[in-house]
Amino acid sequence: MKNRIPTSHLDSICVKPATSIPIDTLIVNSVIKKQIYDPLVNTTAQIITDNVLVAQEASVQTHIEHYYSEQSKLKSEMESNLLVTLSCLVYLYCFRTMHL
């Protein structure tokens, strides 16, 4: 039994019977369906239509809306500042190389 990971600390864990789990935790509610189940079904459908010849004619949603979809559509202030900074650096580089 050399080079084995000790698992004796797992022996003392109290295992609950399945009947003690509230049924509400096993039922998919609307939040879980929207956040986990629907994107998983959509991703699976995309994989199937991409790889199974017979299913390639099926229409599948290609974009999954997420919680921050509206915010991510907006152009960030940092992105616009970065573009201004980069254009200034390019201008300065060109100016410097012309006047050397």
C-alpha positions as CSV (number, residue, x, y, z in Angstrom):
1,M,0.0,0.0,0.0
2,K,2.8,2.4,-0.8
3,N,2.3,5.7,-2.5
4,R,-1.4,5.9,-1.6
5,I,-3.3,9.0,-0.7
6,P,-4.7,8.6,2.9
7,T,-8.5,8.6,2.9
8,S,-9.1,7.7,6.5
9,H,-10.4,11.3,7.2
10,L,-13.3,10.5,4.9
11,D,-14.5,7.6,7.1
12,S,-16.0,10.0,9.7
13,I,-18.2,11.9,7.3
14,C,-21.9,11.6,8.2
15,V,-23.7,10.3,5.2
16,K,-27.4,11.3,5.0
17,P,-30.0,9.0,3.4
18,A,-31.5,10.3,0.1
19,T,-34.9,10.6,1.7
20,S,-33.6,13.3,4.0
21,I,-32.9,15.6,1.1
22,P,-35.8,18.1,0.5
23,I,-37.5,17.4,-2.8
24,D,-37.4,21.2,-3.6
25,T,-33.6,20.9,-4.0
26,L,-34.0,18.3,-6.7
27,I,-36.6,20.1,-8.8
28,V,-35.3,22.5,-11.4
29,N,-36.7,25.9,-10.8
30,S,-37.0,28.7,-13.3
31,V,-33.7,30.4,-12.3
32,I,-31.7,27.2,-12.7
33,K,-33.5,26.4,-15.9
34,K,-32.6,29.8,-17.4
35,Q,-29.0,29.9,-16.1
36,I,-27.9,26.3,-16.5
37,Y,-30.3,24.0,-18.2
38,D,-31.2,26.2,-21.3
39,P,-27.5,27.1,-22.1
40,L,-26.5,23.5,-21.7
41,V,-29.2,22.3,-24.1
42,N,-28.3,25.0,-26.6
43,T,-24.6,24.1,-26.4
44,T,-25.4,20.4,-26.9
45,A,-27.6,21.2,-29.9
46,Q,-24.8,23.3,-31.4
47,I,-22.3,20.5,-31.0
48,I,-24.7,18.0,-32.5
49,T,-25.5,20.2,-35.5
50,D,-21.8,20.9,-36.1
51,N,-20.8,17.2,-36.0
52,V,-23.8,15.1,-37.1
53,L,-24.4,15.3,-40.8
54,V,-28.1,14.6,-40.6
55,A,-28.7,17.4,-38.0
56,Q,-26.8,20.1,-39.9
57,E,-30.0,21.5,-41.4
58,A,-31.6,22.1,-38.0
59,S,-31.7,25.7,-36.8
60,V,-30.0,26.3,-33.5
61,Q,-29.6,29.5,-31.5
62,T,-26.0,30.5,-31.9
63,H,-25.8,33.3,-29.4
64,I,-26.6,32.7,-25.7
65,E,-27.9,35.8,-23.8
66,H,-26.3,36.0,-20.4
67,Y,-26.9,38.1,-17.3
68,Y,-24.5,40.9,-18.4
69,S,-25.5,41.0,-22.1
70,E,-26.8,44.5,-22.0
71,Q,-23.7,45.8,-20.2
72,S,-21.3,44.0,-22.5
73,K,-22.9,45.6,-25.6
74,L,-21.9,49.0,-24.4
75,K,-18.5,50.3,-25.4
76,S,-16.4,50.7,-22.3
77,E,-14.7,53.9,-21.4
78,M,-11.4,52.1,-20.9
79,E,-11.6,50.7,-24.5
80,S,-12.1,54.2,-26.0
81,N,-9.3,55.7,-23.8
82,L,-7.0,52.9,-24.9
83,L,-7.7,53.7,-28.6
84,V,-6.9,57.4,-28.0
85,T,-3.7,56.5,-26.2
86,L,-2.6,54.1,-28.9
87,S,-3.3,56.6,-31.7
88,C,-1.3,59.2,-29.7
89,L,1.6,56.8,-29.4
90,V,1.6,56.0,-33.1
91,Y,1.5,59.7,-33.9
92,L,4.5,60.4,-31.6
93,Y,6.4,57.5,-33.0
94,C,5.9,58.7,-36.5
95,F,6.8,62.2,-35.6
96,R,9.9,61.1,-33.8
97,T,11.1,58.9,-36.7
98,M,10.5,61.7,-39.2
99,H,12.6,64.2,-37.2
100,L,15.6,62.1,-36.4
